[in-house]
Amino acid sequence: MVPAQEESSSGLVMNSSPPPQGGVSSQPSEGPETPAEKEEVTGSPSRATHVPPEGGWGWVVMLAAMWCNGSVFGIQNACGVLFVSMLETFGSKEDTAMVFKTAWVSSLCMGMIFFCCPIVSVFTDIFGCRKTAVVGAAVGFIGLLSSSFVSSIEPLYLTYGIIFACGCSFAYQPSLVILGHYFKKRLGLVNGIVTAGSSVVTVLLPFILRELIDKLGLFNTLRVLCIFMFVLILAGFTYKPVNSIAKDKDSGKKGENKFFLISRRKFSPPKKVFNFSIFKVTGYSVWAVGIPLALFGYFVPYVHLMNHVKERFAEQPKKEIVLMSIGITSGVGRLLFGRIADFVPGVKKVYLQVISFLFIGLMSMMIPLCSVFWALIAVCLIMGLFDGCFISIMAPIAFELVGPQDVSQAIGFLLGFMSIPMTVGPPIAGSLRDHLGSYDVAFYLAGIPPLLGGAVLCLVPWIHEKRKQKEMSLEGGEKLEKMLENQTSLLSSSSGIIKKDSDPVF
């Protein structure tokens, strides 16, 4: 049975008040604190006492997080199949802007998933990973189920694009945060395994959706997809506080100081809701600009590729194989580059993201140039491989830039910034298709932002290294100044003793 305690965003036990963050510290108390008392008052133990178990219950958490990634982004990555079905279900020959209108459903959904993440990080800090994830999965279930009862495309903006997406966001971000509290040495590998969950679903779901839509129709297919969200509700309950077992063992000892600790907690100052101090870390700020810049064209192939194949290769059977190709190599890329990232020191992991954006941009530009279907498959295989690289190392880089204490809001802000380009890109591509009659220009333009974003990311390791050198020099200067002060005081005391000894005696 899971103890009746809740975890903070740093994966540590929270009893009644959230931990101080963003420069807000607990009110000083009279007398020294023991480590146990400090943990009880602030809601999180010191870094020295938080040692990730590197396994144990963490493997169960990893599987639950993998199901979360598969449910949320497997459905999103297979949205091209739903996109074609929505065009067939709601479209009409008189409506010349139907591609533009329908593209808003999937892009709004993906954008809202990331837009809500800064808010989700606050809820995660206050209520913990477990409650946030369970409630989010329940909201997603309601949104997806209600989407199966609409009669036109516009209500899907609310039910699928907002309600379902917000629920997915609240379920998704805690799955990122909780992993860093169970793993450190294996974090890159574990993130690769978890994010590979969406790749497995992306491989299988397009064919499943095609069969379901052909036999059951769009609306019943959406009801079948609700099963994913129901299981996700159950998976959220596994996000157990990382040190709850240790808490149980120490409960008797802490009971002795219960009333003392409660009285101290009452006078703790409130926590800042949004921790904007993380933007003082210049490396993180540049990273939070470069990633969104690179993503203006990122989601375009996922939304429009199926319709492009339908128009360009109308006679080709099994068109869903293009999405399957992206899913297969994306899973391989997440595992491969997740493991490679464990051997890349510190913030230099960003260079892996630079390489991934370079290839993603080039492959997007090559999609219109493929006149043979199997050439398009090859392009999709390469694109998927580096797509997996970019995603799997996002959380480890955030840990390196801001540390474990601020990683929840650091990831939340970044994902929030990512929502804007991922929402805007696909509708613009759809509008270009409606006006120009093909997707060629849309895919050419979609390849430019990843190249620009990758160029910006090249600055992050250099900036971070400069910051570390400056901190070390300041620390060294402080130590030297303190040493000189000690020497001065020692010389002064020595001269005083000599003078006293040399005074004449009358």
HUKA-V85648 format. One record per backbone hydrogen bond with DSSP energy under -0.5 kcal/mol. NH is the residue of the N-H (numbers start at 1). CO is the residue of the C=O. Records with the same first field share a line. If there is no record, write none. Layout:
BEGIN
NH=CO + CO
END
This chain:
BEGIN
5=3
6=14
8=12
11=8
14=6
24=21
25=23
38=34
39=35
40=36
41=37
42=38
43=39
49=46
50=46
51=49
52=50
54=182
55=182
58=55
59=56
60=56 + 57
61=57
62=58
63=59
64=60
65=61
66=62
67=63
68=64
69=65
70=66
71=67
72=68
73=69
74=69 + 70
75=71
76=72
77=73
78=74
79=76
81=78
82=78
83=79
84=80
85=81
86=82
87=83
88=84
89=85
90=86
91=86 + 87
95=92
96=94
98=95
101=97
102=98
103=99
104=100 + 101
105=102
106=102
107=103
108=104
109=105
110=106
111=107
112=108
113=109
114=110
115=111
116=112
117=114
118=115 + 412
119=116
120=116
121=117
122=118
123=119
124=120
125=121
126=122
127=123
128=123 + 124
132=128
133=129
134=130
135=131
136=132
137=133
138=134
139=135
140=136
141=137
142=138
143=139
144=140
145=141
146=142
147=143
148=144 + 145
149=146
150=147
156=153
157=153 + 154
158=154 + 155
159=155
160=156
161=156
162=158
163=158
164=159
165=160
166=162
167=163
168=164
169=165
170=166
171=167
172=168
173=169
175=172
176=172 + 173
177=173
178=174
179=175
180=176 + 177
181=178
182=178 + 179
183=179
187=184
190=186
191=187
192=188
193=189
194=190
195=191
196=192
197=194
198=195
199=195
200=196
201=197
202=198
203=199
204=200
205=201
206=202
208=204
209=205
210=206
211=207
212=208
213=209
214=210
215=211
216=212
217=212 + 213
221=217
222=218
223=219
224=220
225=221
226=222 + 223
227=224
228=225
229=225
230=226
231=227
232=228
233=229
234=230
235=231
236=232
237=233 + 234
238=235
239=236
240=238
242=11
244=241
247=243
248=244
249=245
250=246
251=248
254=250
255=251
256=252 + 253
257=254
258=255
261=257
262=258
263=259
264=260
265=261
266=262
267=263 + 264
268=265
272=21
275=273
276=274
278=275
279=276
280=277
281=278
282=280
285=281
286=282
287=283
288=284
289=285 + 286
290=286
291=287
293=289
294=290
295=291 + 292
296=293
299=295
300=297
301=297
303=299
304=300
305=301
308=304
309=305
310=306
311=307
312=308
313=309
316=313
321=318
322=319
323=320
324=320
325=321
326=322
327=323
328=324
329=325
330=326
331=327
332=328
333=329
334=330
335=331
336=332
337=333
338=334
339=335
340=336
341=337
342=338 + 339
343=339 + 340
344=340 + 341
345=343
348=345
349=346
350=347
351=348
352=349
353=349
354=350
355=351
356=352
357=353
358=354
359=355
360=356
361=357
362=358
363=359
364=360
365=361
366=362
367=363 + 364
369=366
370=366 + 367
371=369
375=372
376=372
377=373
378=374
379=375
380=376
381=377
382=378
383=379
384=380
385=381
386=382
387=383
388=384
389=385
390=386
391=387
392=388
393=389
394=391
397=393
398=394
399=395
400=396
401=397
402=398
403=398 + 399
406=403
410=406
411=407
412=408
413=409
414=410
415=411
416=412
417=413
418=414
419=415 + 416
420=416 + 417
421=417
422=418
423=419
424=420
425=421
427=423
428=424
429=425
430=426
431=427
432=428
433=429
434=430
435=431
436=432
437=433
443=439
444=440
445=441
446=442
447=443 + 444
448=445
449=445
450=446
451=447 + 448
452=448
453=449
454=450
455=451
456=452
457=453
458=454
459=456
460=457
461=457
462=458
463=459
464=460
465=461
466=462
467=463
468=464
469=465
470=466
471=467
472=468
473=469
474=470
475=471
476=472
477=473
478=474
479=475
480=476
481=477
482=478
483=479
484=480
485=481
486=482
487=483
488=484
489=485
490=486
491=487
492=488
493=489
494=490
495=491
496=492
497=493
498=494
499=495
500=496
501=497
502=498
503=499 + 500
506=504
END
